[in-house]
Amino acid sequence: MAVLTAWNTWVEWLEAHMLTCPSVQYWSMECPGCGMQRSLIALLNGDLFFSLKLYPALLPLLILLTYTLLHLKYKFRSGSKNIIALQVFVVSIITAHYIYKIYTHQIFH
């Protein structure tokens, strides 16, 4: 029970201390990374579907980071090629999501 309380406290702290996007602050326009913090908070709260809706590239990005760290430690045979493929996949998702947001007029505040 104490672990769950500590987890909730930590997630609440993260939620209260989210960074402001300079792109939104100065140009009133979202950048390709906007939504990642909110998506992470939703994921930490256990809401996978809302997290994916907010920022679809977060989960693949976390997989990429985890795989890269494991590759640095264990030196997988095809690790470098897999990391490049994962990077292309993540950037493709980010780009497609941003183009969708532009097309649907969701990037302006």
Beta strands, then each sheet from edge to edge (+ up, - down):
end
